[in-house]
Amino acid sequence: MQNVSGFWSKIYRRQKSVIGEVLNLYRHNNHVNAIDKLQLNLDLPIATKQ
């Protein structure tokens, strides 16, 4: 079983990649695909609605 810090490290790396892709899409006025990308990654903390 993976340790807790390893788990969060993996989440952080994946989330950082998704954020970069979403911001890039958003900057290019591709808002629909940016939202789609977030919806495909709802298991990440950044992608959930507050």
C-alpha positions as a Markdown table, in Angstrom:
| # | Residue | x | y | z |
|---|---|---|---|---|
| 1 | Met | 0.0 | 0.0 | 0.0 |
| 2 | Gln | 1.2 | 3.5 | -0.9 |
| 3 | Asn | 2.0 | 5.9 | 2.0 |
| 4 | Val | -0.1 | 9.0 | 2.5 |
| 5 | Ser | 2.6 | 11.5 | 1.3 |
| 6 | Gly | 3.1 | 9.4 | -1.8 |
| 7 | Phe | -0.6 | 9.4 | -2.5 |
| 8 | Trp | -0.9 | 13.2 | -2.2 |
| 9 | Ser | 2.3 | 13.7 | -4.2 |
| 10 | Lys | 0.8 | 11.7 | -7.1 |
| 11 | Ile | -2.5 | 13.7 | -6.8 |
| 12 | Tyr | -0.5 | 16.9 | -6.8 |
| 13 | Arg | 1.5 | 16.0 | -9.9 |
| 14 | Arg | -1.6 | 14.9 | -11.9 |
| 15 | Gln | -3.5 | 18.0 | -10.8 |
| 16 | Lys | -0.7 | 20.3 | -11.8 |
| 17 | Ser | -0.7 | 18.8 | -15.3 |
| 18 | Val | -4.5 | 19.1 | -15.6 |
| 19 | Ile | -4.4 | 22.7 | -14.4 |
| 20 | Gly | -1.8 | 23.6 | -17.0 |
| 21 | Glu | -3.9 | 22.0 | -19.8 |
| 22 | Val | -7.1 | 23.7 | -18.6 |
| 23 | Leu | -5.5 | 27.1 | -18.4 |
| 24 | Asn | -4.0 | 26.7 | -21.8 |
| 25 | Leu | -7.4 | 25.8 | -23.3 |
| 26 | Tyr | -9.0 | 28.7 | -21.5 |
| 27 | Arg | -6.4 | 31.2 | -22.7 |
| 28 | His | -7.2 | 30.1 | -26.3 |
| 29 | Asn | -10.9 | 30.7 | -25.8 |
| 30 | Asn | -11.6 | 27.0 | -25.8 |
| 31 | His | -13.8 | 27.2 | -22.7 |
| 32 | Val | -16.0 | 24.2 | -23.6 |
| 33 | Asn | -13.0 | 21.9 | -23.8 |
| 34 | Ala | -11.5 | 23.4 | -20.6 |
| 35 | Ile | -14.7 | 22.5 | -18.7 |
| 36 | Asp | -14.8 | 19.1 | -20.3 |
| 37 | Lys | -11.2 | 18.5 | -19.1 |
| 38 | Leu | -12.2 | 19.4 | -15.6 |
| 39 | Gln | -15.3 | 17.1 | -15.8 |
| 40 | Leu | -13.0 | 14.2 | -16.8 |
| 41 | Asn | -10.9 | 14.8 | -13.7 |
| 42 | Leu | -13.6 | 15.3 | -11.1 |
| 43 | Asp | -11.6 | 13.1 | -8.7 |
| 44 | Leu | -9.1 | 15.9 | -8.3 |
| 45 | Pro | -9.7 | 18.5 | -5.6 |
| 46 | Ile | -9.3 | 21.4 | -8.1 |
| 47 | Ala | -12.0 | 20.1 | -10.4 |
| 48 | Thr | -14.9 | 20.1 | -7.8 |
| 49 | Lys | -17.4 | 22.8 | -7.3 |
| 50 | Gln | -17.2 | 24.6 | -3.9 |
